Amino acid sequence: MKKLIYIFGYALLLMQGNLYAQELIALEGRPGISFRGLSVVDDQIVWVSGNKGTVGKSIDGGKSFEWMVVAGQETRDFRDIEAFDEKTAIILAVDSPGIVLRTTDGGQQWEQVYRNDSKGIFLDAMHFHSRQAGAIVGDPLAGKMLLLSTEDNGQSWQSLESIAPQVAEGEACFAASGSNIISLPNSSPMLITGGMRSRVFVGSRVIELPLVQGRNSTGANAIALREGGRGKHWIVVGGDFSADSSRAGNIAFTKNGGRSWRRVHTPPFGYRSSVAYISRKKLIAAGTSGVDISKDGGRGWKNISTTGYHVVQRAKKGKAVFLAGGNGRLAKFE
């Protein structure tokens, strides 16, 4: 009996260890380019976007990438991208003029579908909850967040100024990973902010976040919901990107839709700009100081890499997990 117990215990330890046995596999990158936009359509189709007008696409699970520089946009920084298949994708360029471009031929041609020349314009991120419907968030103009929506797969965009939240001085969204907005069906988008204040805005609710805040470099950067737009389990990550190895106030975790926040016994190992669910209990978070994994729903984290990445995503249809970051770094989590 003791021998059986020993064998069972050893097998259990091996199984627990295997939860962390996966690793990051470096992929063909694009040195000199900073990637913050990432869209993983399925296990084979991956799009990335970055500065210097750069967009990349893989249709073989990251084994190779087709690189393109958008004509006429060679100096623009495409901080976010949303792709739907190997032909159709949408990108946004952050600062003035704020523009949104769309392709339906795999990136050969791009059509401008939105432009904003307002002083202080800065588009941060976008998210689609279906192929047709999505939203974009931008930095505040006259004290209100810029919100846009589409119902036709990004062919046209409408202002949501009437429901855009009023924010405090020095409060905004970070254009760090395209992860601070979640488009929700039959509701206004969910937003997270950082800077002088860090909060969640969802519907008519405004929820204070227990994250480090009060400086331009602090606060929330990314949010993930366990069951998409229906989930009550939320993970919010951020911290202080000017002190990216600090673990203080870099995560918030709730199981009841933000009514209360749970204690995290081992936080991520530094500032994190992106987080994603791999499964119901397993998550991955990435930032400039490294990559971490949680196997218990976000309460405890283990560092698996000190190489920095800006953004991590799991496939919308599939199980593949990809990362993108500075100096053209791309990786797959396997």
C-alpha positions as CSV (number, residue, x, y, z in Angstrom):
1,M,0.0,0.0,0.0
2,K,2.8,2.4,0.9
3,K,4.5,1.7,-2.4
4,L,1.2,2.5,-4.3
5,I,0.8,5.7,-2.3
6,Y,4.4,6.7,-3.2
7,I,3.9,6.0,-6.9
8,F,0.6,7.9,-6.9
9,G,2.3,10.9,-5.1
10,Y,5.2,10.9,-7.5
11,A,2.9,10.7,-10.5
12,L,0.9,13.6,-9.1
13,L,4.0,15.7,-8.7
14,L,5.0,15.0,-12.3
15,M,1.5,16.0,-13.5
16,Q,1.7,19.3,-11.5
17,G,5.2,19.9,-12.9
18,N,4.0,19.3,-16.5
19,L,1.5,22.2,-16.1
20,Y,4.6,24.4,-16.2
21,A,6.6,22.2,-18.6
22,Q,5.6,24.1,-21.7
23,E,8.0,26.7,-23.1
24,L,8.3,29.7,-25.4
25,I,9.5,28.8,-28.9
26,A,11.1,31.8,-30.6
27,L,9.7,32.4,-34.1
28,E,11.0,34.3,-37.2
29,G,10.9,38.0,-36.1
30,R,11.4,41.4,-37.6
31,P,14.3,43.1,-35.8
32,G,13.9,46.8,-35.3
33,I,10.1,46.7,-35.1
34,S,8.1,47.0,-32.0
35,F,5.0,44.7,-32.1
36,R,2.0,45.6,-29.9
37,G,-0.8,44.4,-32.1
38,L,-1.5,40.7,-32.3
39,S,-4.5,38.8,-33.5
40,V,-4.6,35.0,-33.4
41,V,-7.5,33.8,-35.6
42,D,-6.9,30.1,-35.2
43,D,-4.1,27.7,-34.8
44,Q,-2.7,28.5,-38.2
45,I,-3.6,32.2,-39.0
46,V,-1.7,34.9,-37.0
47,W,-1.4,38.6,-37.7
48,V,0.9,41.1,-36.0
49,S,1.3,44.9,-36.3
50,G,3.8,47.4,-35.1
51,N,5.7,50.6,-35.9
52,K,7.2,51.8,-39.2
53,G,4.0,50.8,-40.9
54,T,4.7,47.1,-40.4
55,V,2.2,44.3,-40.6
56,G,3.0,40.5,-40.6
57,K,0.9,37.5,-41.3
58,S,1.4,33.7,-40.9
59,I,-0.9,31.1,-42.3
60,D,1.2,28.1,-41.1
61,G,1.0,28.5,-37.3
62,G,4.0,30.8,-37.1
63,K,6.5,28.8,-39.1
64,S,6.9,31.6,-41.6
65,F,5.6,35.2,-41.9
66,E,4.8,37.4,-44.8
67,W,5.9,40.9,-44.0
68,M,4.4,44.1,-45.5
69,V,4.8,47.8,-45.0
70,V,1.5,49.6,-45.6
71,A,1.9,52.0,-48.6
72,G,1.8,55.6,-47.5
73,Q,2.0,54.7,-43.8
74,E,5.6,54.0,-43.5
75,T,6.1,56.1,-40.3
76,R,2.9,55.1,-38.6
77,D,2.6,53.0,-35.4
78,F,-0.1,50.3,-35.7
79,R,-0.7,49.5,-32.0
80,D,-3.5,47.1,-32.6
81,I,-4.9,44.7,-35.2
82,E,-8.0,42.5,-35.4
83,A,-8.0,39.8,-38.0
84,F,-10.9,37.5,-39.1
85,D,-9.2,35.2,-41.6
86,E,-6.2,35.2,-43.9
87,K,-7.7,37.9,-46.0
88,T,-9.5,40.3,-43.7
89,A,-7.9,42.4,-41.0
90,I,-8.2,45.9,-39.4
91,I,-5.4,48.0,-38.0
92,L,-5.3,51.3,-36.1
93,A,-2.6,54.0,-36.1
94,V,-2.4,55.7,-32.7
95,D,-1.6,59.4,-32.9
96,S,-2.6,62.3,-35.2
97,P,-4.2,61.7,-37.4
98,G,-5.9,58.7,-35.8
99,I,-6.8,56.3,-38.6
100,V,-8.3,52.9,-39.0
101,L,-7.4,50.8,-42.1
102,R,-9.0,47.6,-43.4
103,T,-7.9,45.0,-45.9
104,T,-9.9,42.2,-47.6
105,D,-7.1,40.9,-49.8
106,G,-4.6,39.7,-47.3
107,G,-2.8,43.0,-46.9
108,Q,-2.1,43.9,-50.5
109,Q,-4.4,46.9,-50.3
110,W,-5.7,48.9,-47.3
111,E,-8.8,51.1,-47.2
112,Q,-9.0,54.0,-44.8
113,V,-12.3,53.5,-42.9
114,Y,-11.9,56.1,-40.2
115,R,-9.9,59.3,-39.7
116,N,-9.8,61.8,-36.8
117,D,-7.7,64.9,-37.0
118,S,-8.7,66.3,-33.6
119,K,-5.9,67.8,-31.5
120,G,-4.7,65.3,-28.9
121,I,-6.2,62.3,-30.8
122,F,-4.6,58.9,-29.8
123,L,-6.3,55.6,-30.6
124,D,-5.4,52.9,-28.1
125,A,-7.0,49.6,-28.8
126,M,-9.9,47.7,-30.3
127,H,-11.9,44.5,-29.7
128,F,-14.6,42.6,-31.6
129,H,-17.1,40.3,-29.8
130,S,-18.3,39.0,-33.2
131,R,-17.1,39.2,-36.8
132,Q,-19.5,42.1,-37.4
133,A,-19.5,44.1,-34.1
134,G,-16.6,45.7,-32.3
135,A,-15.4,48.9,-30.6
136,I,-12.3,51.2,-30.4
137,V,-11.1,53.2,-27.4
138,G,-8.9,56.3,-27.6
139,D,-7.4,58.7,-25.1
140,P,-9.8,61.3,-23.6
141,L,-10.8,64.4,-25.6
142,A,-12.3,67.1,-23.5
143,G,-12.3,64.8,-20.5
144,K,-14.2,61.9,-22.1
145,M,-12.8,58.7,-23.5
146,L,-13.1,58.4,-27.2
147,L,-15.3,55.5,-28.1
148,L,-16.2,54.1,-31.5
149,S,-18.3,51.2,-32.6
150,T,-18.9,49.2,-35.8
151,E,-21.7,46.7,-36.8
152,D,-20.4,46.0,-40.3
153,N,-17.0,44.3,-39.8
154,G,-15.2,47.6,-39.5
155,Q,-16.3,49.1,-42.8
156,S,-17.7,52.1,-41.0
157,W,-17.3,53.5,-37.5
158,Q,-19.7,55.5,-35.3
159,S,-19.0,57.7,-32.3
160,L,-20.3,56.6,-28.9
161,E,-19.7,60.0,-27.3
162,S,-23.1,59.9,-25.6
163,I,-22.0,56.9,-23.5
164,A,-18.3,57.5,-23.3
165,P,-17.1,57.8,-19.7
166,Q,-15.8,61.0,-18.1
167,V,-12.4,60.4,-16.6
168,A,-10.1,62.1,-14.1
169,E,-7.2,64.4,-15.0
170,G,-4.3,62.1,-16.0
171,E,-6.5,59.0,-16.4
172,A,-6.5,57.2,-19.7
173,C,-6.0,53.9,-21.5
174,F,-2.5,52.6,-22.3
175,A,-1.9,51.6,-25.9
176,A,0.3,48.8,-24.7
177,S,-1.2,45.6,-26.1
178,G,-4.7,46.2,-27.5
179,S,-6.0,44.6,-24.3
180,N,-7.8,47.4,-22.4
181,I,-11.2,47.2,-24.1
182,I,-13.7,44.4,-24.4
183,S,-16.6,44.8,-26.8
184,L,-19.7,43.3,-25.3
185,P,-23.0,42.3,-27.0
186,N,-26.0,44.5,-26.0
187,S,-23.8,46.7,-23.8
188,S,-21.3,49.5,-23.9
189,P,-17.7,48.3,-24.0
190,M,-15.8,47.4,-20.9
191,L,-12.7,49.7,-20.4
192,I,-9.8,49.7,-18.0
193,T,-7.8,52.8,-17.3
194,G,-4.5,53.7,-15.7
195,G,-2.3,56.7,-14.9
196,M,-3.4,58.9,-12.0
197,R,-6.4,56.7,-11.4
198,S,-7.0,53.0,-12.4
199,R,-10.6,51.9,-12.9
200,V,-13.0,49.5,-14.7
201,F,-15.9,51.1,-16.7
202,V,-18.6,48.6,-17.6
203,G,-22.1,49.7,-18.4
204,S,-23.1,52.2,-15.8
205,R,-20.7,50.8,-13.2
206,V,-17.4,52.4,-12.3
207,I,-15.1,50.1,-10.3
208,E,-11.9,51.1,-8.5
209,L,-9.0,48.8,-9.1
210,P,-6.6,47.7,-6.3
211,L,-3.6,48.4,-8.5
212,V,-0.6,50.8,-8.1
213,Q,-1.7,54.2,-9.5
214,G,-1.1,57.9,-9.1
215,R,1.7,58.3,-11.8
216,N,1.5,58.5,-15.6
217,S,3.4,55.1,-15.8
218,T,1.1,53.2,-13.4
219,G,-2.2,51.3,-13.4
220,A,-4.1,48.8,-15.5
221,N,-2.9,47.7,-18.9
222,A,-4.9,44.6,-19.8
223,I,-8.0,42.7,-18.8
224,A,-9.2,39.1,-19.6
225,L,-12.6,37.5,-18.9
226,R,-12.7,33.8,-18.4
227,E,-15.8,33.2,-20.5
228,G,-15.5,36.1,-22.9
229,G,-18.2,38.8,-22.4
230,R,-20.3,36.6,-20.0
231,G,-17.7,35.8,-17.4
232,K,-17.6,37.0,-13.8
233,H,-13.9,35.9,-13.5
234,W,-11.8,38.9,-14.4
235,I,-8.0,39.2,-14.4
236,V,-6.5,42.7,-14.7
237,V,-2.7,43.2,-15.0
238,G,-0.5,46.3,-15.1
239,G,1.8,47.8,-12.6
240,D,4.5,50.5,-13.3
241,F,6.2,50.3,-16.7
242,S,8.9,52.7,-15.5
243,A,9.9,50.1,-12.9
244,D,9.0,46.9,-14.8
245,S,10.5,44.5,-12.3
246,S,8.3,45.7,-9.5
247,R,5.5,43.3,-8.4
248,A,3.7,45.8,-6.3
249,G,0.0,46.3,-7.3
250,N,0.4,44.7,-10.7
251,I,-2.7,42.4,-10.6
252,A,-6.4,42.4,-9.7
253,F,-8.5,39.3,-9.6
254,T,-12.3,38.9,-9.1
255,K,-14.7,36.0,-9.3
256,N,-17.9,38.1,-9.0
257,G,-17.6,40.7,-11.7
258,G,-15.7,43.3,-9.7
259,R,-17.9,43.4,-6.6
260,S,-14.9,42.3,-4.6
261,W,-11.2,41.5,-5.3
262,R,-9.4,38.3,-4.3
263,R,-6.0,38.1,-2.7
264,V,-3.2,36.9,-5.0
265,H,-0.6,35.0,-3.0
266,T,2.1,35.1,-5.7
267,P,1.7,38.0,-8.2
268,P,3.3,38.1,-11.7
269,F,7.0,38.8,-11.6
270,G,6.9,42.5,-12.7
271,Y,4.9,44.9,-14.8
272,R,2.6,43.1,-17.2
273,S,1.0,44.6,-20.3
274,S,-1.1,41.6,-21.4
275,V,-2.9,38.6,-20.0
276,A,-4.9,35.7,-21.5
277,Y,-6.7,32.6,-20.4
278,I,-5.3,29.4,-21.8
279,S,-8.0,27.3,-20.1
280,R,-10.4,27.8,-17.3
281,K,-7.7,27.7,-14.7
282,K,-4.5,28.4,-16.6
283,L,-3.4,31.9,-17.7
284,I,-0.4,33.5,-19.2
285,A,0.8,37.1,-18.7
286,A,3.5,39.1,-20.5
287,G,5.4,42.3,-20.1
288,T,8.7,44.0,-20.7
289,S,10.4,42.1,-17.9
290,G,9.2,38.6,-18.7
291,V,6.4,36.0,-19.0
292,D,4.5,34.2,-16.2
293,I,2.1,31.3,-16.0
294,S,-0.7,30.7,-13.5
295,K,-2.3,27.2,-13.0
296,D,-4.8,28.2,-10.3
297,G,-7.0,30.8,-12.0
298,G,-4.7,33.7,-11.3
299,R,-4.0,33.5,-7.6
300,G,-0.4,32.2,-8.0
301,W,2.1,32.9,-10.8
302,K,5.4,31.3,-11.9
303,N,7.9,33.0,-14.1
304,I,8.9,31.0,-17.2
305,S,10.9,33.7,-19.1
306,T,12.7,36.9,-18.4
307,T,12.5,37.9,-22.1
308,G,10.1,40.7,-22.6
309,Y,7.0,40.7,-24.7
310,H,4.2,43.3,-25.1
311,V,1.2,41.1,-25.9
312,V,0.0,37.5,-25.6
313,Q,-3.1,35.9,-27.1
314,R,-4.7,32.6,-27.4
315,A,-6.4,31.7,-30.7
316,K,-10.0,32.8,-31.0
317,K,-10.7,29.4,-32.6
318,G,-8.2,26.9,-31.4
319,K,-5.6,26.4,-28.6
320,A,-2.4,28.1,-30.0
321,V,-0.9,30.8,-27.9
322,F,1.4,33.5,-29.5
323,L,3.4,36.4,-28.1
324,A,4.9,39.5,-29.7
325,G,7.1,42.3,-28.4
326,G,10.0,44.7,-28.9
327,N,12.8,44.4,-31.5
328,G,10.6,42.2,-33.6
329,R,10.3,39.4,-31.1
330,L,7.7,36.7,-31.8
331,A,7.1,33.5,-29.9
332,K,4.7,30.5,-29.5
333,F,3.9,29.0,-26.2
334,E,4.0,25.2,-26.5
